[in-house]
Amino acid sequence: MLPAVDTDEQWDKVIPDDEALRPGVEDLCARLGFADVHPIRYPDGSEPVYAIGDRHVLKLFPRMWLQDALTENRVLGYIQGRLPIPVPELLEFGEYENGWHYVLMSQLPGEGLATAWPRIPKADRDRIVTEVGEALAVLHSLDPEPLTDVLGPENWGAALADRRARAVERQRERGLPEHWLEQIPDFLDAVPLAADPPRSLLHTEVMRQHLIVDPDGWRLTGLIDFEPAMIGDRAYDFVGIGLYVSCGDPRLLGRIMKAYGHEFDPRELLAHTLLHVYSNLPRYFKDLPEPPEPTLDSLAETWFGITRA
């Protein structure tokens, strides 16, 4: 009953249309034993995600995003109980109709950190970001070998080289001004990135939008959305941390790195930002502090520099 989604055009038309999806969602819920529960769609997220009551979450993946479904399924199963903060419990994974797959998982209690952040006292913010750094250190310490059959890239250096070759054009397509574009090749030439680093399991999108907190005491209660997970250089995970957790605050980023147990060069992290799968500098400029000088070196220090508490 879910409509086929096999092209970008179908994706753009169907995914935002809850009326088109709802008959299939309700049918799938009934098959899973939730016939009497009204599924409520979450407003955010790339794939359709529904709260099923107050204890379950149903996440749907069309055929064109089958790899994301496989990744979410395997990673959730692998890391369950291994991190110092909760992740959703994997309850069921399966195929529905028209190539759709689903992940049924537990619902974590609390509120998204992004919406809660303005109300959180400074001391609690400091404790939360410290816990984020500690959790990321544990994630990166896990052996990724059992996931190599489903997670890529197979060759980290080749993946970086491919993104590097397209870095300027990609930012141009996103509307980055020319005076920034012309700096990218020399900047990437000057910042050596390991082609074959120690392999770490990466979330790749650790951000306030994917962290859950309990307003009663402001405790970190979860990390969600593992479908973009990869295996690669641990520094890559600090792109999301700098852009979407510390958000250009050097004191917060310093606390995170201290808890993590390693400090990264700001220029290394900006290089990974330019080569990130979802890199979009014009969007980041709208939300993050402006650098004092219009150079990538200055930008690296502004977004990824730290102060030590």
N, C-alpha and C positions, 0 to 999 in steps of 0.2 A: 504493500500500500504506500510505501514511501516512493516518491518519484525518482526516476533514474537521474543521476548526476555524474556525467562522464566528461564534461567539457567545462571550460571556464565560463562560457556563456550560461550553461545550465546552473552552474554554481552561483553566479551572480543573481540569477532569477529566483532560484528555489530556496537557497539557504536562508535569506532574510524573511521568507514567506512562511510564517508559522501556520497559517491556515492550510497551506499545501502539505506541510509536514505533520500536522496534528493527527489526522486519522491514522497514519502509520505509527506514530509514536504511541497513541492510545492502544492500538492493536498489539504492538510489541509489549507494552506494559502489561496488558492482560495475559499475554503468553508467559510473562515472567512472574505472574502471580500478583500483579498490582491492579486488577481490574477496577477496584473501587477507589483508586487514588488518582486525583487530578494532577497530571504532570505540569509543573510550572517552569517555563523556560528562563534560563539565566540570560540577562541582557547582553553580557559580554562573551567573548570567546570566538574563535574562528569556526569551530565545529558547533553544531547544535548540541546544547547541554541542558538537561532538565533535572530539576529537583523532584524526586518521587517521595512525597511526604517529607518528613524531617530526618530521615535516616539513610536515604539512598540517593544516588545520582546516576543518571543514565546519559552516557555520552555517545553520540552517533557519528559515524564516519562513512561518507560515500565511497564508492569504488575507487575514485581517483585519489583518495587519501587513505587507501588500505595500509600503506606503510606506516602512517601515523597510528592507526589502530593497533597494528602488530607491536609497534614500539611501546605505546602506552600499556598494553597488556603485559608484555614481557618485563618492562622496567618496574612497574608497580609490583609484580610478583616477586621480582628479585630483591628489591630494597625493603620489602615489608619488614618492619621491626628492626631495621639496621641503622636508622638515623635517630639522632637525639630529639627530633621533632616528628610528629605524626605525618604520615602520608595516607591517602585513601586506601582502604583495604579492597583488594580486587575480589569481587564476588562472582562475576560471571563474564565470560567473553564469548561472542558468537557472531554468526552471520544471520542477517535478516533477509530481506528481499531486494531485488534489483541491485545487488552488489554491496548493499549497506552492511556494515559491521557495527557492533555495539560493545561498549564496556560498561558493565554495571558495577558500581563501587560504593563504598560507604560514604556518607556525607559527614564532613568534618564540622564540628561546632565552631561558631564564631563568626567573624566579620572580616571582609577583605581589608588588608592593611592599607591599601591605597585610599579607601574611603574613610577609614578610621584615623589615619595619620594626623590630621589637624587637631584632633581631640586628645591625642596621647601626650602625657607629660614628658618633659625632656628626659628624666631619669629612666622612664619606661622605654622611651625610644632607644636610649643607649643600650639598655639590657636586651631589647629585641634584636637590634642589629648585631650585638655580640653573639647572640644565639644563632643568628643567620650565618656568621662566619664560622662558628663551631660546627654547624650542621654541614656546611659546604666542605669543610676539611674532612669530615667523615665520609661524605659522598665520594670525594676524590680519592679516598684511601681504599675504596672497595675495588676488588679485582674485576675489571670489565670483561675478562675473557669469556665468561659464560654467555655474554650478550653479543659477541662478535658476529653471530649468524644473522642478527637482525639490525644491529646498529652500524652505521658508517661514520665517516667515510673510510673506505678500505685503506687509502693512502692519504694521510693528513697533509703532507707536503704538496702533493699533486692538487689537492682540493684548494689549498691556499694559493697556489700558483694560478689556478684557473680563475679564482675570484680576483686575484691581483691584476690579471690581464684585463678584467672587465671593470675594475674599481672606478676609474674616472668616468666612463660612460654611464655606469649605474648611477652615480651621484648626479651626473648631468641630467639624466632622465627624471630625477627627483627634484630638480630645480636648484641645485647648489650653484651659487654664483661663480663666475669664471676665476676670480682671484683666489678662491679656495681650490677649485679643480686643478689649477696649474701647479699647485704645491704637492699634490698627492704622489706623483711618481718619485720625486726626489725624497719625500718623507719616507715612503715605503722602502726605498733603496737604502736609506740611512738607519733603518730600524730592523736589525736581523731577527727573524722569527724562526724558531726551531722547525726544521722540516720533518724531523722524526723525534718528537718529544716523548717523555714517558706518557703512556696512555692512561687517561683518566676517564671515568664515567662522568659525563657532563649533562647537567639539566639544560643549559644554554639560555634559559629565560627566567633566571631567578630575579624576580621583580616584586614590587609591592603588590601588584595585581594578582600575583600567584602565591602570596603568603596570607595565612589566616591567623587572626588574633581573637582572643576572648576579651571582650570589654570589661569583664569582671576581673580586674587585676592586670589586664593587658598582658596576658601570656600568649606566646606564640603557640598556636594549636595546629598548624599544618602548612605543608608545601604541596601545591597541586600542579597539574598540567605537565606531564612528562612526555607527551607525544613528540616534542622536538629534540629529545635527548640524542646525544652523539657520544662517540669516543674520540678523545683528542687531547689537545694541550689545555691544562687546567686554567691557564690565563684567560682562555676564551670565555669562561664562565663569569669573569669579572667585568665583562662588557655590560651585561645586564645589571650587575651589582652597582657599578658606577653610574650608569644612566638612570636606573629605575629603583634603586634602593637608597643609596646615599645621595643620589640626584645632584651631584656636583658639590656636596658638602664635604670638605677635606677632613673635618673632624670625625664625621660618621664613617667615612671610608677608612680612616686610620684605625678606628675601633674594629671594624670588620676584619681588616688585614691582620691586626694584632691577634684577634681571636682565631683567625684562620691559621696563623703561624708563619706567614710569608708576606713580604712586601713586593709588589710588582712595579716595574718602571712605568710611569704614566705614558711614555711614548710607545711602549710595547702594547699597552691596553688600547691606546687610540689606533694603533696599526690593526689590532684585532677588530676594533670597531669598524674600520673602513672595509675589512674583509668579512664581516659578519654576514650570515645568510640574509638577514633582514635589515642590513645597514641603510640608514636614511638620515644623513646629517641635517638636512633642512628641518625635519621634524624635531630632532633633538634640540636644535637651536631655539625652537619655540618655547621649550620647557626648561632648559638648563642655563646656567650663568654664561654671560658673554665673556670671552677672553679679553684681557687688557690690550693685547696686540692681535692683529688679524693674521696670525700664523698658526700652523698646525702644532708647532712646539708649544706655543702659548695655550692653545686649545687643550692639548694633552694635560698640561699642568692644571688648568682650570677644572676640567672634568674628572681627572684621575689622580691629581696630586693629593697628598695626605698631610695632616698634622697629627702628631703623636700626643695622645692624652697621657 
